[in-house]
Amino acid sequence: MKIVKPLTLGLLTRPYRQGGQHRLCLAALGFFKLGEQQPRFLDEAQSWPKVLSQLPAGTALDEVYGKPHGEFLLAGSAFAPGAAPVTALTVTAALGPVTKTLEVLGERRWYYGPWYRIEEPAPFTEMPLTLRRAYGGPKLADNPQGTGYTGNPVAGWVGQNQGDMPNLQYPHAPIHGHVLAQPIASFAALDPSWPQRRRHAGSYDDQWLLNDAPGLAADLNPLFFQRAAADQWQQGPWQGGEDYRLENLHPQQPLIEGQLPALVARGFARNKDSQQLQEVAMALDTVWFFPSVGLGVAIYHGNVPCQDSLAQDLDLAMVAYESPAAPKDADHYRQVAQLRSDVKTAAQHVLNEAQLAPALAADQLAARRQQRAQQQQAALAHQQAVLDELDQELWAQSAQPKPANYQGPKAQPPLLDIDIEALKEGEQQLSDILAQVDAIKADADAKAKALKQQQAQQQKSQPKAAPVSAEQRYQQRLAQAATPAWDLVGAEDPNQAKLKAALRQAVASGQPQAPSEAQLAELEQQLAKQAAMARQAQRLAMSPQQPPLAPEQAQRLGTQIRQWLAGGVPLKGRNLSGADLRGCRFDGLDLQEVNFEQANLAGCSFVGAKLQGAVFVGSQLAGANLSQAQLQGANFCQAKASGSTLSGAKLNKAMAIAADFSGATLQGADLSQAICNLACFERADLGAVIASKTLFNAIKAAASHWQGAQLESATFYQAGLQGSGFEAARLHQCVLLSAQLDGSRWQGARLSRTLLTGASAVGIDARQLHCQQCGLGQVDWRQANLSGAFLAQCDLAGGNFQAAVLDGAILAGALLNQAQFQGASAIKTNFLKALAQGACFDGANLTDACLLKAFLQDARFQHCHLQGAQFDAPTHRQLSHQRRLS
């Protein structure tokens, strides 16, 4: 069954049978911050560890069954106001019309000496509100975990004559003795085997064995599902928006007040055969308070009929939530279910929180956008300051004065701005980013097409020219190559200086046709602007804009360029497209914005060259050496650079769509904000590469090497990384949705807040992998080696770990719901407090594994190796039951 939910809502499922009918229960869990009103619930993965730290050992957050009455539960401690020691205080929890107050006393004992006496309570600043602190004891069925009860009226003479008194009691019913049954003063969840709940469980007799086993009894009273004491119930479910009040339950806040989130949950289930999506009515019947950590949990329950005991006739369960003032219709949820379950679109929408959560308020969106805009402006301002400084240095070294109307270089925003936080919060969608990438490409193609159409129109308006011969095409290219980029070259080119001197001499001589100084300056500016615009269009081209030269003409053009190169002629900004320049050495030269489109640069050396904004579209760069080159903003689209070397090169904001870097070396290169979609990096060496906000979508990078790479906010959507090596790499806020990682190596890599949802990682070697707050759901980990990996608190729900090795791995607090561990080796693996509802461990080796405090509801452990494994008592009972059934 596929699970579809927003990141800010949890989902638990549980099938059951009663009265001959199979049903599937859904529980939607919304975490919220106490004392604050927020439009959405909190992130589920970040909230679970805080909640689990407060739950008593062996206590599940929820049993998934719906309840006839709304109830609240509380876990935490009582705190003396101001941390000043007290001997007694009262704590109060109130929700809507229900208020409950307990008196909390310090440690005290009763004893006979010779008569019965009770000590004065000792001062305290904090007291846990657990059932162990309430009245009870092993002989009191209503609370066998409690303290103070002996049931022995002659304790002064026979048996134990002293003992501890409970710390919790009702103010109206103080406890003075140890013999009589007393009310159990607690906010905690009651065990289903205790009389308070067991009396509603129904009859489990011969009739049950004949008709209903192993389901619930036909005469079970739904009150059995109420986990709280009856004085914590209200008639019917909560509606949302009720006031709550918590007193003396937080170390710094004696009073916490607020309202429940006024949000409505929606539940859905889809039939596997008919593909019909059925809505499941959800009711808010449970509220948990965890005041010590400032959290609450609103739990909505619902159930739907199904055809078998494991609900295998249903292939999708989906939950969402919304504001009652802005409900979404059924068609919306049908569309979302289709988008999230279709393999072609699921990965694109996995982060789309807005589909399944309420829309953020306009003022909140405006504030976040303003903050983001301020950050972008600050980044642009810093970039502009750097450009201004470089520009000042350039003119300081130039022999030519700066023109009066000169405009320096302007900092440009990135083509794409990927904000992972905005993605998670629904303000930015991955599908929109991919559409933006397509739009950028389409815009560039459209501009190139428009330019071609304009040129074609101009040609139509002119007399039809004779066909261009190879010689004529060569002369055209030679003329283009011979034209300097006056706006870039400045005083470097002696020809420009001679031309300007002649023009000024003409002005001085008073020739009537000679331009004035002002006209000359304006003419220079117009020419420079036109040249700059033409070069900018070349930098945006995704494919070659001119037909290739014949081999003979390409060699002739290359020979001329070699002569210029030998004579020291500046080449910056020139159009050298189509030239055969194989084996040329351009080391250290200033080649900014040079157009090498379709040039043959095989074996060329550009070590340390300045190639900012250079165009290599469709060029041949096989075996070329561009080490330490400055390639910011360069265009490598469709370039053939197999076996080339770009070690240490600066490729910031470069475009390399559909480029071929197979077998290339890019060690230590900076690819930040580059667009490398559809490029080929097969067998390429990208060790220690730096890539921030870089797009690697749909790349082919089998057997590539990324050892020690520093990747931040990089996107590898549907990337082919089979057999690649990411040893010791660092990935922060990266997206590898639906990536192909089979057979790749990740030893010692560190991932933080990175998403691999839907990726295929069959047979990968990820020993000592370290993941922090990562989304690793629905990943195929079959036969992977995750020995010693740190995956604590990561989302691994729905993952397939069949035959994987997880020996010594740490999965404490991880989300493992519906994960498959059949035949896996998990020797000494740490599953402490993991959430593994419905997980399957059949045939797994769990020798010496730790599953203490793990949530293992509906998990399967048939034919497991469990020698030395650590479980809580409820799990032991579950295992014993499964063994009896098997």
N, C-alpha and C positions, 0 to 999 in steps of 0.2 A: 504494500500500500504506500503510495506516495503522500508525503506530508507537505502541505502548502500553508505557510503562515508568514506574517510579518516578523521582522527582527525584534519587534517590541512586544511580542505576545508568545507565550509558551503554549504548547499543546501536548496533552497526555491523552492516550486512548486506552480503552479496556473493554474487551468483549465479555459478555456474560449471557447466561441462559436462565430463564425463569418462566414457569408455566408453559413449557413447550415452545417458547419463542426466544430465538437468538437476537441479541441487540448489541450494538457497539456504543459505548459511552465516550463522549468527548469532554475534556476539561480544558478550557482556555484560561491561561494564567496571565494576569496583568500586574506587573510590579510598579508601584508608585512611591514617590517620596512623601513622607509624612510632613504635614504642615505646609505643603505647597500645592498649588493648583497648576497642572500642566495639561496641555492639549493632547498629549500622547503618554502612553506608558513608557517605562524605562526599558533600555536594552536588556533582553532576557539573559543573554550569555554573561553580561557583567553583573547582573543582579543575583543569579543563582548562588555564587560562592558566599555572598554576604548572608543570604537567607539560610543556607545550610550550616553556617557557623553558629547559628542561633538555635537550630532545632535540636532537641534532646536526642541522644543516641537511640537508634531504632525507630524514630518517629518520622513517618513520611509526611511530606507537605500536603499531599492530597491522596485520597483513595479512589478518585475519578468518578465514583457514583454520585448521581444527583440527590438532592435532599428536599424534603417537603417544606422545611422551614429555613429561613435565613439564620445564620449563626456567625459568631466571630470567635476567633481563637487568638491567643497571645503567647509569645515566647520571649523571654528576656529576664531582666532582673529589676528589683526595686532599688532605688538610689536615694540616699539621704540628701536633701537639698543643700547645695553649697558644699557637699562632701564633708559636712560636719557630723561626726558620729552621733547616732541616736540609738535608743534601745527599742523604739517602736515607731512605726509610721503607718499610714494608710496609702494604698494605691487604688486608683480608680481607672476603669476602662469603660467608656460609654460610646455606643454607636446607635444613632437614631433614638428609638424609644427605650433601648435596653441599656441599663447602667448596672455595673457590678463593682463593689468595693471590697477589698480584702485588707485585713490588718496583718502587718508584717512585724514579727518580733525577733530580737536577737537570739543567739544561742542560749539555751537553758536546759536544765535537766530536772527530772523528778527522782526522788529517792525516799527511802524509809530510814529514819534515824533517831528514835525508833518509829516516830509517827511519820505520816506522809507529808512531804514538803516539796515545793517547786522553787527552783532558784530564780532570782531576778534575771531578766534578759541581759545579755552582754551587749555593749555598744557595737554598732556596725555602720558601714557606709554603703555597702552593696550586699544584696541578698538575692540569689537565684530563685526564680519563681517556678520551680520544677515540682513535679508530683512527689519527689523524694522529700521535699520540704513541707508537704501537706500531711495531714493526719492520716495514719494508716500503718501498715506493716504486713509481714508475710502471712499473718493469720486473718487479715481483713480483706475480703474479696473485692470490696469497692476500691481499694488502692493498696495492692500488695507492695508497691514501691515506697510507701510512705513511712512516716516516723511517729512513734509515740504509742501505738496500740499494742497491748499484750493480750487482752481478753482474760487476764488472770486476776480475779478479785482477791486472791490471798497471796499476792506477790510479796507482801511484807513478811510472810513466814515461809512460803514455798516458792522456789523458782527465783527468777531474776527480780531483785528488789531495787533496781535503779535503771534509768534509761533516758534517752533524749526526748525532749518535747518538740512538737512541730513548730515551724517558724511561720506558718500561714494559718489563718483562721478567719472566720467571718466575724465582723465587729459585734454583731448581735448574738453570736453563739460562741463565746470564748471557751477554749478547751482547758479543763482543769485536771482531767484524769487520764487513765490509760486502759480502762476496762470496757467502757461502753462505746458502741459505734457512734461516730460523730459525722457531721457533714464534711465532705471533702472540699476544702477551699482551694480552688485552683482555676487558672485560665487555660490549662493545657488540654491537649487532645486525649480522649479516653481510649483505652485499648478495646478492640471489639470483643475480646473474650471476657471482659468484666461484666458484672451483672447489669450495670446501668444500660448497656447496649445489648448484651446477650439475650435479655428477655424479649427483645423484638426480633430475634434472628429467625424465628419460625421453627418448624418441627423437622428434625432430621431422623426419620424413623424408617420402618420398612416400606411405607408408602412412598417416601422420598427416594429410597433406593430403587424402587420399582419404576417410578415415573419421572423423576427430576434429576437424579444424580448424573453427573457431578455438578449440576447447576445449583442455583439458590433455591431455598425451600419455597413452595408455592404460597405458603401462608406467611412469608416474611413481611414484617411491618416496615415500611420505608423509614420509620424513625430509627431503625438500626443504623442507617447511614449518617445520622447526626453524631458528630465526633465530640462536640463540646457539651459541657453540662447544660442542663435544661434552662438555667438562669442566664444563658448566653444566646438564647434563641429569640426570634420574633416570628409572628405569624406570617407565613409567605416569604418570598425572596426579598432581598434588598433591591431597591430601584436605582441606586446610584445617586450621588449628591447628598446622602445623609451626613449630618454632622457627627464628628467623633471627638472625643476628649480623652487624653491620657495623662494621668497625674503621677508624678514621682517615678517615672519609668525610663528616664534618660539621665545620664550623668551630668549634663550641663543644662538641660531644659526641664525644669520641674513640671511645666505644663506644655503639652503639645495639642494643638487644636487644628481642625481642618474639616474638609468635606471629602467624602469618597468621590473618586472620579466619576463624573456624570457621563459614562460611556456605555455603549451597548455592544455586546459580542454577537457575532453572526457565525453560525456553523454550517458546514456543508459536507455531504458525502456523495460519491459518484459510483454508480453501478458499473462494474467492469464490462458487462455484456451490452447493455443498452446505452452506456455513456451518458445517462441522464443524471444531472446534478440535482440532488434533493437537499432542501434546506433543513437544518436541524435546529429546533427551538432551543435557545440557550437562556438560562436563568442565573442571575448573580445570587448564589445561595451561601457563599463562604467568603469570609474576609479574615485574613491573617494580619496581625500587627507584630512587627519586630522593632519596637521603639528604640532598643539599644543601638541599632544601626540605622535608624531613621527610615525604615522601609515598611511598606504594607503590600499585601498581595490580594487582589480581587480575583476570585475564581468563579467562572461561569460554567455550568454543567448542562449537558443535553445528551440525548441518546436517539439512535435511529435503528430500525429493524434491519437485520441481515439474515443470510441464509445458512451460515455455518458457525461453528464455535470460535473460529479465528477470523471471522469477517472477511474471508478471502474472496467473496463476491463483490467486495468494494475495492476499487483500485486507487481511490483518492479520498483523503480527509483534509478539509481546509477550514481554517478559522480566520476571522477578521474582526475588527472592531471599528466603531464609528460614533459620531455624535448623534444623539437622537434628533437634533435639529437639522441634520443634513444626512439623511439615510441614502445609501446607494441602492439602486434597483437590482433585481435578480439578474437581468441581462449583463450588468457590469460584472457581477461575480462569475457568471458563466464564461464570460470572455477571459477574465483573469485566470480561471481554472484551466482553460485551454492554453493560454500563453505560458503558464507555469508548468504544464505537464507535457507540452510538445517539445521534443528534444531539440528542434530547430530554434525555438524561441525561449526556452526555460532559462538558460544562463543569462540572457539579456535582461531578464526581469527579476532576477533573484534579489536584487537590491532595491527594487522599486517599492519603497515603503508606502508611497501614496496610494497604491492600488488597494491595500488592505488595512489602512489606518486612516484616521481623520486628517483632513487637510489642516495645515498649520495656519494660524491666524495671520492676516495680512500684515499687522504691525510686527509680528515676530519675523516673518519672511523679510520684511523691509529692513529690520535691524540687522539680520544676518547678512543680507546682501550689502548693506552699508559697511559692515565690518569687513566683509570680503573685499569690497571695492577699495577700502582704505588700505588693506594689505597689498592689493595689487598696485595701487598708486605709489605706496612706499617702495615697492620693488622696482617700479618703473623709474621713480625718482633716483634711486640708487644707480640703476643702469644708466640713466641720463648723465648723472654726475661723472661716472667713469668715462662715458663717451666724450663729454665736454673736456675732461682732463686730457684725454688722448688727442682730441682735436687741437687743443691749445699747444700741446707739444709739437704737433705736426706743423702748425703755422710758425711756431717759434724757430723751427729748423729750416723753414722754407725761405728762399731768397725773394719770393714774390709777396707783395703786400696782400692782405685779405681784402677782397672787394667790399664795397660799402653795403651792398645788398646781399652779402653772403649768408647762407643759412646752413648751420652745422648739421651733423647727423642727429636723427631723432630716435629715441628708444622706442621699440615696437613691442606690444604685448604678445604673448605666446599665441600661436595659432589655436592651440587647445589648452583649456584650463580645467584640469581634472582635480576635483576636490572630493576625497574619499568620504569625509564627514558629510558633505552635502549629498553624496550618493546614498549613504546609510540613512540620512534623515529625509530622503525623498525629494530634496530640492533639486537634485541632479540625477538623471537616470542613465544607466549604462547604455541603454538602447539609444538615448539621445546623443551620447558621446560618439557611439559608432555611426549614428546618422550624421553627426557633425563632421566626422572624418570623411564620410562619403560626400558630404556637401562641400568640403574643402577641395576634394579631388574633382568633384563635378564643376565647382566654380573655376578651378584652374583650367580644366578641359574646355569649359565654356569660353573663358577668356582667350585661350589659344585658338578655339574654333572661330570666335568672333574676329580675331586678328587675321586668320586665314581668309575669312569671308570678306573682310575689309580690303585685304590685299587683292583678292579675286575681283571685287567690285572695281577697284582702281584699275586693274588690268583690263576689265571690260570697257571702262570709260576711255581707255587709251586705244590707239590703233593696234590692231592685232599684230603682235610681234611674231617674227619668224621663230621656229623651234630653237630652243637653246642648245647649242652644241656643248660637248664636253669641254672644249677650249673656252667657250664663253662662260660656262659655269665656273671654270677655274679662275678666269679673270675677275668674275664677280666676288668670289670668295677671297681672292687676293686683295681686291679693293677693300673689302670689309676688314680683313686682317690688318691692312696697312693704315686704317683709320684709328688714330689714338683716341683714348677716352680722355678728352681734354679736362673734364671736370675732376677726374681722378689723378691724372698725371701731374698737374701743376707745373712747377719749375723743373721737374725732372727731365722733360723732353726738350732737347735743344731746338727741334723744329718748331715747336709751339712758340718758344721765345723769339725765333727769327720771324715767324709770321706776325706776331704782335708788334715787334719792332718795326716791320715794314708798314703795317697799318698806321701806327702812330706817326711814322715819318710822313706818310701820305696826308695825315691830318695836319701836321705841322706845315707842310708845303702848300696847304690851302687848295688842294685839288678839289674841284666841285663835286666829283662823284665819291670822294672819300667819306666814310662815316665819321661822325663826331665821337669824342671819347664816351659820351653818355650812350650813344647808339651802339658803340663797340661793346660796352659793358653789358647792355641789354641783349645784344646778339649772343655774346658769350654765355649769358645765363640761360637763354632759350635753348641754345644748342646743348648745353650741359644737362638741362632738364629733360630734353627729348632723349638724349643718350641714356640717362639714368632710368627713365621709364622703360626704354627698350630692354635694358639689362634686367630690370625687375620682372618684366614679363617672361624673360628667359628663365629666371630663377623659379618661377611658378609652374613651368611647363612639366607635364608628366610624361611626355613622349617627345621624340625629336621633331623639330619644327621645320627642318629643311631636308631635302633629299640628300643621300650620301654622295660623296664624290667618287668618281672612278678611281681605282687603285693608282693609276699613273698620275692623275692630277693630285690625288692626296699626297703622293710622295713629293711632287714638285712644290706644293704648298708647304709641306714640311721642310723642304730644303731651304726655302726662303726664310721661314721662321727660325731655322737653325742659324742662318746668317745674321738675322737681327739679334738673336740670343748671343752669338759670339761677339757682335759689335756693341753690346751693352744697351740696346734699344729697350726702353721700358715697355713691358707687355701688359701692364695692369689695365684691366677693363676691356681688352681687345677681344674681337671675335675670331677665334682660331678654330672654329668648328670644321670638322671633316679632315683635318690635317693628319698626316702620318708622321708621328713624332716618336716612334718607338726608340727606346733607349736613351732619350734626352735626359740631361741632368738639369733640374730646376731648383736645386738645393738652396734654401734660404732666400729665394727670389720673392719679390712682391708681385703676386699674381691675383690680386683681389679682383673679383667679379669677371675674371676671364671666362670666355665661353669656349669650353672644350667639347661641345656637343658632337657626338659621333666621331670624335678624334680617336686615333689609335695611339694609346699611351702605354702600351704593354712594355713592361720593364723600365719605365721611366722612374726617375728619382726626384721626389719632391720633399726631401727631408727638411723639416723646419721652415718650409715655404709658407708665405701668407696667401691663403686661398679663400679668405672670407667671401661668401657669396658667389664662389666659382660654380660653373655649370658643367656637369659631367654626364648629362642626360644621354643615354645610349652609347656612352664611350666605352672603349676597350681598355681596361686597367689591369689586365691579368699580370700578376707578378710585379706590379708597380709598388714603389716604396714611398708612402706618405707619412712616415713616422714623424711625430712631433709637429705635424703641419697644423696650421690654423685654418680650420674648415667650417667655422661658424656660419650657419645659413647656406651652406653649399647644397647643390642639388645633384644627387646621385641616382635619380629615378631611372630605372631600367639599365643602369650601368652594369658592365660585366667586369667585376673586380675579383674574380676567383684567384686565390693565392696571393693577393696583395697584402701589404703590411701597412697598418695604420696605428701602430703602437704609440700611445701617448698623444694621439691626435685629438684636437678639439673639434668635435662635431655637433656642438650645441645648436639646436634648432635646424639641423640639417634635414633634408628630405631624401629618403632612400626607398621610395615605394617601388616594389618589384625589382629591387637591385639584387645582384648576385654577388655575395661575399663568401661563397663556399670556399672553405679552406683558407680563408683570410686570417690574418693576425691583427687583433684589435686590443691587445693587452694594454690596460691602463687608459684606454681612450675614454673621452667624456662625450656621451651620447645624450645628455640631458635635453629634454624637450624635442628630441628628434622624432621624426615620423618614419618608421621602418616597416609599415604594414606590407604584407605579402613578400617581404624580402627573403632571400635565401642565405642562411648562416650555417648550412650543413658543414660539419667538421671545422667550423671556425673557432678560433681561440679568442674568447672575450674575457680572459682572466683579469680580475681587478678592474673591470670596466665600471664606469660611473654612469648611471642612467636614472635621472630624476624626471618624472612626468613624460617618460618616453613611451611611444606606441610601438609594440611588437605584435600587433594583432595578425593572426593567421600566418605568421612566419613559418618557414621550414628550417628547422635548426637541429635536425637529428645529429647526434654524436658531436654536438658543439660543446665548448668548454667555457664555464662561467665561474671558475674557482675564484673565491675572494671578491666576487663582484659586489658592488654597492648599488642596490636597486631601491628606489623610493618612488611610490606612486606610479610605477610603471605598469602597463597593461599588456597582458599576453593572452588575450581572448582567442580561444581555439588555436593556440600556437602548437606547432609540432616540435616537441622537445624530446623525442624518444632517444634514449641512450645518452642524453646530455649529462654534463657534470657540473653541479652547483656546490661542490665541496667548499665549506667555510664561507659561503656567500651570505650576504645580509640583505633581506627583503623586508621593507617597511611599507605598509599600506599598498601593496601591489595586488593586482587582479590577474589571476590565472584561471578564469572560469573556462571550463570545458577544455582545458589544455591537455595535450597528449604527452604524458610524462613516463610512459612505460620504459622500464629498464634504466631510468636516470639515476644519478648518484647525488646524494644530499648529505653526506657525512659531515657533521659539525656545522651545518648551515643554521642560521638564526632567522626565523620569520616572525614578524610582529604585525598584527592587525592586517594580515594578508588573507586573501580569499582564493581558495582552490575549489570552490563548489563545482561539482560535476566533473572534476578532472579524472583522468585515467592514470593511475600510478601503479600499474601491475608490475610486480617484480622490482620495484625501486630499492636502492640501498640507501636507507635514511638512518643509519646508525648515528646515535648522539644528536639527531636533529632536535632543535630547540624552537618550539612554537609558543607564542604568547598572544592570547586573544585573537586567534585565527579562526576563520570560517572554513572548515574542512569537511562540510557536510556532503553527503552523496558521492564521496570519492571512492574509486575502485582501488583498494589497497591489496588485492589478492597477491599472495606470495611475496609481499614486500618485507624487507628487513628493517624493522623499527626498533631494534635492540637499543636500550638505553635512551630512547627518545623522550623528550620532555614535551608532553602534549596536555599539560594540566590546564583546565578551564577552557579548553578549545571546543568548538562545535564540530563534533565528528558524527553527528546523527545520520543514520542511514548509510553509513560507510560499510564497505564490504572488505572485511579483514580475513577472509577465508584463506587458510594455510599461511597466513602471515606470521612473522616472528616478532614478538613484542617483549621478549625477555628483558626484565629490568626496566621497562619503560614506565614513565610516570604519567598516568591519565587521571590524576586526582581532580575531582570536580569537573571532569569533562562531560559534555553532552554526548551520550552514546545511544540514545533512543533508537530502536529498530536496527541497530548495527548488527552485522553478521560476523561472528568469530568462529564459525565451524572449522574444526581442525587447526586452529591457530595455536601457536606456542606462546604462552604468556606466563612463563616461569618468573616468579618474584616480581610480577608486574603490580604496580600500585594503582588500584581503582578506588582509592579512598574517596568517599562522598561523590562518586561518579553517578550520573543520571543515566541509567541503562534500561529504561522501561522497554519491554518487548524485545530486548536484545537476545540473540541466540548464541550460546556458547557450546552447543552440542559438539562433543568430541574434542573440545579444546583442552590443552594442558595448562591448568591453573595451579600447578604445584607451587606452594609457598606464596601464592598471590594474596594481596590484601584487598578485600572488598568490604571492609568495615564502613558502615554508615552509607554504603552505596544504595541508590534507589533502584531496586531490581524487580519491580513489579512486572509480572508477566514475562520475565526473562526465562530462558530455557537453559538447563545445564545437564542434559542427558548424555550419558557415556563420557563424562568429563573426568580428567585426572585432578583430584582435589586434595592430594596429600599436602598437609601443612597449610592449606589455604585458610584465610581468616575471614569469617563471616559473622554478622550479627545474628542474634537468636531468631528473629523472624525469617531470615534467609535460610537458616538451618532447617526450620520447619518447612519452608517452601521446597528445599532440596529433597527432604525426606518424602514429601508428598509426590514430587515428580518421580522419584525412584520407585515408589509404590505403584504409580501408574505405568511406569515403563517395565 
